Every structure is written in structure tokens, then in C-alpha cells.
Amino acid sequence: MDRCIENMIEFLQNEERATVTFSQGRYKTRIGKLAKERPKECQIVAENPDGSLCAHIPVTWIKINPGYQLTEEQREQKAESMWRNFHK
């Protein structure tokens, strides 16, 4: 059997809870920690034979956060600013 590589988020409009399935390690680890820290909000539903993990989380935890689109000049300015702040 091929290893599952699917990550999925599923929720219905106006619902408070989403079902998530992750096969990617960093997300599985994060969900595992959240399930221990916040069991009322995050419940692991299944750890599947293919290695994926299925859980319920609040819809409010789902964010779409695109990265910055910077020009080369903006990147250089940001790097210089970070360098100055780091070496104060």
C-alpha cells in the first residue's frame, strides 16, 4: 500500500467544529499537542492504519494566511532592519 500523503480540512457553513485529517508529521505533532493541552477543543478521533490522524478542532482555528509578496528591494530593507534590531 502506498503511504497516504493527504491533508484535509472539512467543515460546514455555520458550524463550530471542523474535521481535519493529516498525514504530514508536523501537523500530526501539532494536533497531538493541542489534544493534550486543550482536550475540550481538540479531540483526536482516529489514528489510521495508513499513518494519518483524524481530529475535530474549532473552525476558528482555521486560517488562510498567504505569505508576503515582497520585491527584492523590500526583502533587502527587511533583512537590514532585522540585522540592525538583532545587533542592538
C-alpha positions as CSV (number, residue, x, y, z in Angstrom):
1,M,0.0,0.0,0.0
2,D,1.3,3.5,-0.8
3,R,1.8,5.9,2.1
4,C,-1.1,8.3,2.5
5,I,0.0,11.9,1.8
6,E,-3.3,13.6,2.1
7,N,-4.1,16.5,4.4
8,M,-7.7,17.6,4.6
9,I,-9.9,20.1,6.4
10,E,-13.7,19.7,6.2
11,F,-16.4,21.8,7.8
12,L,-19.9,23.0,7.1
13,Q,-21.0,26.6,6.9
14,N,-22.1,28.0,10.3
15,E,-20.7,25.0,12.2
16,E,-18.3,25.5,15.1
17,R,-16.3,22.3,14.6
18,A,-14.1,21.1,11.7
19,T,-12.8,17.6,11.0
20,V,-9.2,17.6,9.9
21,T,-7.1,14.7,8.6
22,F,-3.3,15.0,8.4
23,S,-0.6,12.6,7.2
24,Q,2.1,15.2,7.4
25,G,4.2,14.8,10.5
26,R,4.4,18.4,11.7
27,Y,0.6,18.7,11.6
28,K,0.1,15.4,13.4
29,T,2.5,16.5,16.1
30,R,0.8,19.9,16.5
31,I,-2.7,18.3,16.7
32,G,-1.4,15.7,19.2
33,K,0.0,18.5,21.5
34,L,-3.2,20.5,21.2
35,A,-5.4,17.5,22.0
36,K,-3.4,17.1,25.3
37,E,-3.3,20.8,26.1
38,R,-6.9,21.6,25.2
39,P,-9.0,18.4,25.2
40,K,-12.3,20.2,25.2
41,E,-11.5,22.0,22.0
42,C,-9.3,19.4,20.1
43,Q,-10.2,15.7,20.1
44,I,-8.3,13.0,18.1
45,V,-11.0,10.8,16.5
46,A,-8.7,8.2,14.9
47,E,-5.1,7.3,14.2
48,N,-5.5,5.4,10.9
49,P,-3.5,2.4,9.7
50,D,-2.0,4.4,6.9
51,G,-0.4,6.8,9.5
52,S,-2.8,9.6,9.1
53,L,-4.6,11.2,12.1
54,C,-8.2,12.4,12.1
55,A,-9.3,15.1,14.7
56,H,-12.0,17.6,15.5
57,I,-10.9,21.2,16.0
58,P,-12.8,24.6,16.3
59,V,-13.4,26.2,12.9
60,T,-11.9,29.4,14.4
61,W,-8.5,27.7,14.3
62,I,-8.6,27.5,10.5
63,K,-6.7,30.4,8.9
64,I,-5.7,31.2,5.4
65,N,-2.6,33.2,5.7
66,P,-0.7,33.9,2.5
67,G,3.0,34.9,2.8
68,Y,4.3,38.3,1.9
69,Q,5.0,39.1,-1.7
70,L,8.0,41.4,-1.4
71,T,10.1,43.0,-4.1
72,E,13.9,42.3,-4.0
73,E,14.4,45.9,-2.6
74,Q,11.8,45.3,0.1
75,R,13.5,42.0,1.1
76,E,16.8,43.7,1.4
77,Q,15.3,46.5,3.5
78,K,13.6,43.9,5.8
79,A,16.9,42.0,6.1
80,E,18.8,45.1,7.0
81,S,16.2,46.2,9.5
82,M,16.2,42.7,11.2
83,W,20.1,42.7,11.2
84,R,20.1,46.2,13.0
85,N,17.5,45.1,15.5
86,F,19.3,41.9,16.2
87,H,22.7,43.6,16.9
88,K,21.4,46.4,19.2
